[in-house]
Amino acid sequence: MSGVFRVGIRFLNRAAPVKCILEPRTCSPMFIPACNISGKTLRGSNLSRPKPFPYLEKEYTAFQACKDVLFKTTTSRFDENTKVVVVDGPIAAGKSAFAKELATELEMKYFPESNMDSYYLNRYGYDMRQLDPQLPPNMRSFDTNNFLQDPTNRNVATFQIRMMVLRYSQYIDALAHLFSTGEGVVLDRCVYSDFVFLEAMYKSGFISKAARSVYYDLVKNTFAELMKPHLVIYLDVPVQVVKDRIKKRAHPAEVNTKVLTDQYLKDMEQIYKQQYLKDISNHAELLVYDWSDYGETEVVVEDIERIDFDRFDKDDTHMRDWRMENEEEWTEARARYMNKPDLLNFFNVPRYDVPELVVSPEDFKDWYDVWFEAPGMKFRKGYNVECGDTGILTKTKLTF
């Protein structure tokens, strides 16, 4: 092998949804038990569900799965808010603040936008970017700030593919949480809209056609394993307002970048509206708001509460991923997301024909020898004495 592949309709000025609610249809035979999401005001304070499964500390075994099927433990935790909600929109739209507020109002778990910190900060909090001086130039760290300052760097393609993998990984975490606790989730962006960034980069010449083809090979090999969101909320902000907000928040990497031009931002807006929103609306409910002057979370919650998520018949593409015939199917889906390493293995698509995604064996060895000598990288978490781990000889459970 000559190299190593790196992967590692209404429209109001306040906050009104663009998409009208469709007329009711025949409900599917088995779906999440209640069809309407409700805010905490409607839900009241008497919410109760079975004890959540401690999925972060405990392995999900075949025995546990059989037990869950027998006693219908998975679906017994579900209620009307056991759903996946995604908040999306352009840069500086105000997604994070809104998504946090929405999660609080709907009593769901908030997942912040993925970033490269989750790749470079290891399990003990050590920042692997400190190793850069010891690494070959094309194996050094590369994150959003690097991209904004050096968009023609050969590492741009690797960076964007890693971002997609990180968003994929986070989406699995969100599904694992939903299935194990019954609590709904609100994500700030998700893996399904990641291609918007890739396409904008491609249009600007920052990513090659060959690297773009690798990206979509990975998408084809992995996305079928996921369940699409129930609801996508898009915060629509004109390009000029985006530019004003970028200037106002004054992030050094954004202010002086060669990337965030009018054309780049217009390309992102066009790709979002003509491709992403069009496609995702075939599967999920879609609400679009004019967020030029921001909006009121309470108004959005009221609009969400009017949506009947269970109005589609069995042949409709909407909510198809969330129609299950029996407890065995729900438990099988749950088991899939409790075993993230297996799902991430689907990213192993060998492509050695794209130079910027391939490194020489010599560079890879230099990287490997440095990377896995860093604090906390020699052994699994819990087994690194130099990081303060104790009681190693008595441990029986492997921690990832």
ABEGO torsion letter per residue (X at the ends): XABBBBAXXBBBABBBBABBBBBBBBBBABBBABABBBBAAAAEAABBBBBBBBAAABBBBAAAAAAAAAAGAAAAABBAABBBBBBBEBBGAGAAAAAAAAAAAAGBBBBBBBBAAAAABBAAGBBAAAAAAABBAAABBBBAAAAAABAABAAAAAAAAAAAAAAAAAAAAAAAAAAAAGBBBBBBEBAAAAAAAAAAAAAAGABBAAAAAAAAAAAAAAAAABBBBABBBBBBBBAAAAAAAAAAAGBAAAAABAABBAAAAAAAAAAAAAAAAAAAAAABBBBBBBAAAEBBAAAAAAAAAABBAAABBAABABGAAABBABAAAAAAAAAAAABAAAAAAAABBBBAABAAABBBAAAAAAAAAAAAABBGAABBBGABAAAGBBGAAABABBBX
